[in-house]
Amino acid sequence: MAAAALASSRVLAAPAAPRWKIIAFSKPFASYSPDDTADLVADIGWDGIECPVRKQAGQIAPERVEEDLPKMVAALKKRGKEVTIVTTEITKLDPLAEKILRTTAKLGIKQYRLGFSKYTAAKPVPETVREVGAALKDLAAFNRELGLQGGWQNHSGADYVGGPLWDLWTIIKDLDPKSLGVCFDIAHATVEGGLSWPVQARLMEPHYAAVFLKDCYWEKGAKGWQPRWCPFGEGIVQKSFLTNLKKSKFAGPLCQHHEYKELGTGREMVKYFKKDLATLREWLA
């Protein structure tokens, strides 16, 4: 009887599982082997990675996804880590896209990031919005069939579809966010939204598939004022974003991105990774 009571008290005292997995985009160490990647992730303390399966800045070549993605999954799993998100260049369904997505689903990975599209001077903005919307509607249906959730990352810039966020909301507002949502990048949203980023964040919140975290500040150079990426917590991204996020129902992954020049490689890179993760955990406390 006493033993049963003791066991019960231990169950009650067990800490609750973290609400969010904290992962990292493996772009800065895309040259690492699966085992080296897994060792680094374990050393830093992340729960897993966002793995780029793409031609540009990729860790796994799209054509080799069936051979190489299982190796990455297995290496991370041995260390209690995971591939949480697969990053792709997919913007519409084609044979290679189907191959990547079917492999992703078969391995038990539930999320992927889409590629990006741009506005051009030769085509009216509403026409581009309609074309992207039609392609994403088809992808959402395919995702539902496979049990996947796609996410479109908002980028800052003069010509990115999704940069203003209002256009992206128009495109995905009628889609089931369980099949297709947004990988909400608060740094890019702050660059584009300035002081109005809380409105964009609130607008997109029901559609969050993942939240991407990095930081930057404005710097004046030869090309005028430009955002310069910096360590997390040292730029324009505000802690209040995470304070508000804690009040939401979002329970997906938080993914750290590291784009700043100071990051370096080797021990210097590891130092910055650990510093950014410590800052994020402090902000979440």
C-alpha positions as CSV (number, residue, x, y, z in Angstrom):
1,M,0.0,0.0,0.0
2,A,2.8,2.4,1.0
3,A,4.7,1.4,-2.1
4,A,1.7,2.1,-4.3
5,A,1.3,5.5,-2.7
6,L,4.9,6.3,-3.2
7,A,4.7,5.4,-6.9
8,S,1.6,7.5,-7.3
9,S,3.3,10.5,-5.7
10,R,6.3,10.1,-8.1
11,V,3.9,10.1,-11.1
12,L,2.2,13.2,-9.8
13,A,5.6,14.9,-9.2
14,A,7.0,14.1,-12.6
15,P,7.7,17.3,-14.5
16,A,5.3,18.1,-17.4
17,A,6.7,17.7,-20.9
18,P,7.8,20.9,-22.5
19,R,5.1,22.7,-24.4
20,W,7.4,23.3,-27.4
21,K,10.2,21.4,-29.0
22,I,13.2,23.7,-29.6
23,I,15.0,22.8,-32.7
24,A,17.5,24.4,-35.1
25,F,17.8,24.9,-38.8
26,S,20.9,22.9,-39.8
27,K,21.9,25.2,-42.6
28,P,25.1,26.4,-40.8
29,F,26.4,22.9,-40.4
30,A,24.9,21.4,-43.6
31,S,28.3,19.9,-44.5
32,Y,28.2,17.7,-41.4
33,S,27.5,13.9,-41.7
34,P,24.4,12.5,-40.0
35,D,26.5,11.3,-37.0
36,D,28.3,14.6,-36.6
37,T,25.0,16.4,-36.9
38,A,23.4,14.3,-34.2
39,D,26.5,14.8,-31.9
40,L,26.3,18.5,-32.3
41,V,22.5,18.6,-31.7
42,A,23.0,16.6,-28.5
43,D,25.8,18.8,-27.4
44,I,23.9,22.0,-27.8
45,G,20.7,20.7,-26.3
46,W,18.2,21.1,-29.1
47,D,15.4,18.5,-29.5
48,G,16.1,18.1,-33.2
49,I,16.6,19.9,-36.5
50,E,15.0,21.5,-39.5
51,C,16.9,19.6,-42.3
52,P,17.3,21.2,-45.7
53,V,16.5,18.8,-48.5
54,R,17.1,21.1,-51.4
55,K,19.6,22.1,-54.1
56,Q,20.5,25.5,-52.7
57,A,22.2,25.5,-49.2
58,G,21.1,21.9,-48.7
59,Q,22.2,19.1,-46.4
60,I,20.5,16.4,-48.4
61,A,20.2,16.4,-52.2
62,P,16.5,16.2,-53.2
63,E,17.2,13.4,-55.7
64,R,18.8,11.3,-52.9
65,V,16.1,11.8,-50.3
66,E,15.1,8.1,-50.2
67,E,18.7,7.1,-49.5
68,D,20.0,9.9,-47.3
69,L,17.1,11.2,-45.2
70,P,16.7,7.8,-43.4
71,K,20.4,8.0,-42.4
72,M,19.9,11.4,-40.8
73,V,16.7,10.3,-39.0
74,A,18.5,7.1,-37.7
75,A,21.6,9.1,-36.5
76,L,19.5,11.6,-34.6
77,K,17.2,8.9,-33.2
78,K,20.2,7.1,-31.6
79,R,20.8,10.2,-29.5
80,G,17.2,10.8,-28.6
81,K,16.8,13.6,-31.2
82,E,14.7,13.9,-34.4
83,V,14.3,15.5,-37.8
84,T,11.3,17.7,-37.0
85,I,10.9,19.6,-40.2
86,V,12.2,19.0,-43.7
87,T,13.0,22.2,-45.6
88,T,12.3,22.0,-49.4
89,E,12.1,24.1,-52.5
90,I,8.6,22.8,-53.2
91,T,6.0,25.3,-54.4
92,K,3.8,23.0,-56.4
93,L,3.3,19.3,-57.0
94,D,5.6,17.5,-59.4
95,P,7.3,14.1,-59.4
96,L,10.3,15.2,-57.3
97,A,8.0,17.0,-54.8
98,E,5.9,13.8,-54.5
99,K,9.1,11.7,-53.9
100,I,10.3,14.1,-51.2
101,L,7.0,14.3,-49.4
102,R,6.2,10.5,-49.6
103,T,9.7,9.8,-48.1
104,T,9.2,12.4,-45.4
105,A,5.8,10.9,-44.4
106,K,7.1,7.3,-44.5
107,L,9.9,8.3,-42.0
108,G,7.3,9.7,-39.6
109,I,8.3,13.3,-40.1
110,K,5.2,15.4,-39.9
111,Q,6.2,18.8,-41.1
112,Y,8.0,20.4,-44.1
113,R,8.8,23.9,-45.2
114,L,7.9,25.0,-48.7
115,G,10.0,26.9,-51.1
116,F,9.3,30.5,-51.9
117,S,7.9,32.5,-54.8
118,K,8.5,36.1,-55.9
119,Y,6.5,38.9,-57.4
120,T,7.7,40.2,-60.8
121,A,7.1,43.5,-62.6
122,A,5.8,41.6,-65.6
123,K,2.8,40.1,-63.7
124,P,0.2,41.9,-61.7
125,V,0.3,41.1,-57.9
126,P,-3.2,39.7,-57.8
127,E,-2.4,37.2,-60.5
128,T,0.6,36.0,-58.7
129,V,-1.4,35.6,-55.5
130,R,-4.0,33.6,-57.4
131,E,-1.4,31.3,-59.0
132,V,0.4,30.6,-55.7
133,G,-3.0,30.0,-54.0
134,A,-4.0,27.4,-56.5
135,A,-0.7,25.6,-56.2
136,L,-0.9,25.6,-52.4
137,K,-4.5,24.3,-52.5
138,D,-3.3,21.3,-54.4
139,L,-0.4,20.8,-52.0
140,A,-2.8,21.0,-49.0
141,A,-4.9,18.2,-50.4
142,F,-1.8,16.1,-51.0
143,N,-0.5,16.8,-47.5
144,R,-3.9,15.7,-46.0
145,E,-3.6,12.4,-47.9
146,L,-0.1,11.8,-46.5
147,G,-0.7,13.2,-43.0
148,L,1.8,16.0,-43.5
149,Q,1.7,19.7,-42.6
150,G,3.4,22.2,-44.9
151,G,4.5,25.6,-43.8
152,W,5.3,28.7,-45.9
153,Q,8.0,30.9,-44.3
154,N,7.5,34.7,-44.5
155,H,10.6,36.4,-45.8
156,S,11.4,40.1,-45.7
157,G,12.3,41.8,-49.0
158,A,10.9,43.8,-51.9
159,D,9.5,40.9,-53.9
160,Y,8.8,37.9,-51.7
161,V,5.3,36.4,-51.7
162,G,4.3,36.3,-48.1
163,G,6.6,39.2,-47.1
164,P,3.8,41.5,-46.3
165,L,1.9,38.6,-44.6
166,W,-1.5,40.0,-45.6
167,D,-1.0,38.4,-49.0
168,L,-0.1,35.0,-47.4
169,W,-3.2,35.2,-45.2
170,T,-5.3,35.8,-48.3
171,I,-3.8,32.7,-49.9
172,I,-4.1,30.3,-46.9
173,K,-7.0,31.6,-44.9
174,D,-9.5,29.0,-46.2
175,L,-7.0,26.1,-46.0
176,D,-6.9,23.7,-43.0
177,P,-3.8,24.8,-41.0
178,K,-3.3,21.1,-40.1
179,S,-2.4,20.6,-43.8
180,L,-0.9,23.9,-44.7
181,G,0.1,26.8,-42.6
182,V,2.9,29.3,-42.0
183,C,6.4,28.9,-40.5
184,F,6.1,32.3,-38.9
185,D,9.4,34.1,-38.8
186,I,9.2,36.9,-36.2
187,A,12.4,38.6,-37.4
188,H,11.3,38.9,-41.0
189,A,7.9,40.0,-39.7
190,T,9.4,42.7,-37.6
191,V,11.6,43.9,-40.5
192,E,8.5,44.2,-42.7
193,G,6.0,45.2,-40.0
194,G,8.1,47.6,-37.9
195,L,5.8,48.6,-35.0
196,S,2.8,46.7,-36.4
197,W,4.3,43.2,-36.1
198,P,1.9,42.3,-33.3
199,V,-1.0,42.7,-35.7
200,Q,0.6,40.4,-38.3
201,A,1.5,37.9,-35.6
202,R,-2.1,37.8,-34.3
203,L,-3.5,37.5,-37.8
204,M,-1.3,34.5,-38.6
205,E,-1.3,32.8,-35.2
206,P,-4.2,30.4,-36.1
207,H,-2.1,29.2,-39.0
208,Y,1.2,28.6,-37.3
209,A,2.9,25.4,-38.2
210,A,6.2,26.4,-36.6
211,V,7.8,29.5,-35.3
212,F,11.2,30.6,-36.6
213,L,13.4,32.6,-34.3
214,K,16.4,34.8,-35.2
215,D,17.3,38.5,-34.7
216,C,18.6,41.5,-36.6
217,Y,19.1,45.2,-36.4
218,W,19.1,48.0,-39.0
219,E,22.5,49.1,-40.3
220,K,23.3,51.8,-42.9
221,G,25.8,50.9,-45.6
222,A,26.6,51.5,-49.2
223,K,23.1,50.3,-50.2
224,G,21.4,52.4,-47.6
225,W,19.6,50.9,-44.5
226,Q,19.6,47.1,-44.5
227,P,18.8,44.6,-41.8
228,R,21.9,42.9,-40.4
229,W,21.4,39.5,-38.6
230,C,22.8,39.2,-35.1
231,P,22.7,36.9,-32.1
232,F,19.2,36.3,-30.7
233,G,18.1,38.9,-28.1
234,E,20.5,41.6,-29.4
235,G,18.3,43.1,-32.1
236,I,14.8,44.3,-32.9
237,V,12.8,41.1,-32.1
238,Q,10.9,41.8,-28.9
239,K,10.5,39.4,-25.9
240,S,6.8,40.3,-25.9
241,F,6.4,38.1,-28.9
242,L,7.1,35.0,-26.9
243,T,5.1,36.4,-23.9
244,N,2.1,36.6,-26.3
245,L,2.9,33.2,-27.8
246,K,2.7,31.6,-24.3
247,K,-0.9,32.8,-24.1
248,S,-1.8,31.2,-27.4
249,K,-2.8,27.6,-28.2
250,F,0.3,27.0,-30.4
251,A,2.1,23.9,-29.5
252,G,4.4,23.3,-32.5
253,P,8.2,23.6,-32.7
254,L,10.3,26.6,-32.1
255,C,13.1,26.6,-34.6
256,Q,16.3,28.7,-34.2
257,H,17.9,30.1,-37.3
258,H,21.5,31.5,-37.3
259,E,22.2,33.8,-40.2
260,Y,24.7,36.3,-38.6
261,K,28.3,36.7,-39.8
262,E,29.8,36.4,-36.3
263,L,28.7,32.8,-36.1
264,G,31.8,31.4,-37.6
265,T,32.6,27.6,-37.5
266,G,33.8,25.0,-35.0
267,R,34.1,26.0,-31.4
268,E,33.1,29.6,-32.1
269,M,29.9,28.4,-33.8
270,V,29.1,26.1,-30.9
271,K,29.6,29.0,-28.5
272,Y,27.0,31.1,-30.3
273,F,24.6,28.2,-30.7
274,K,24.6,27.7,-26.9
275,K,24.3,31.4,-26.2
276,D,21.3,31.8,-28.4
277,L,19.6,28.8,-26.9
278,A,20.3,30.1,-23.4
279,T,18.7,33.4,-24.3
280,L,15.7,31.8,-25.8
281,R,15.1,29.6,-22.7
282,E,15.5,32.7,-20.5
283,W,12.9,34.5,-22.6
284,L,10.5,31.5,-22.3
285,A,11.0,31.2,-18.5
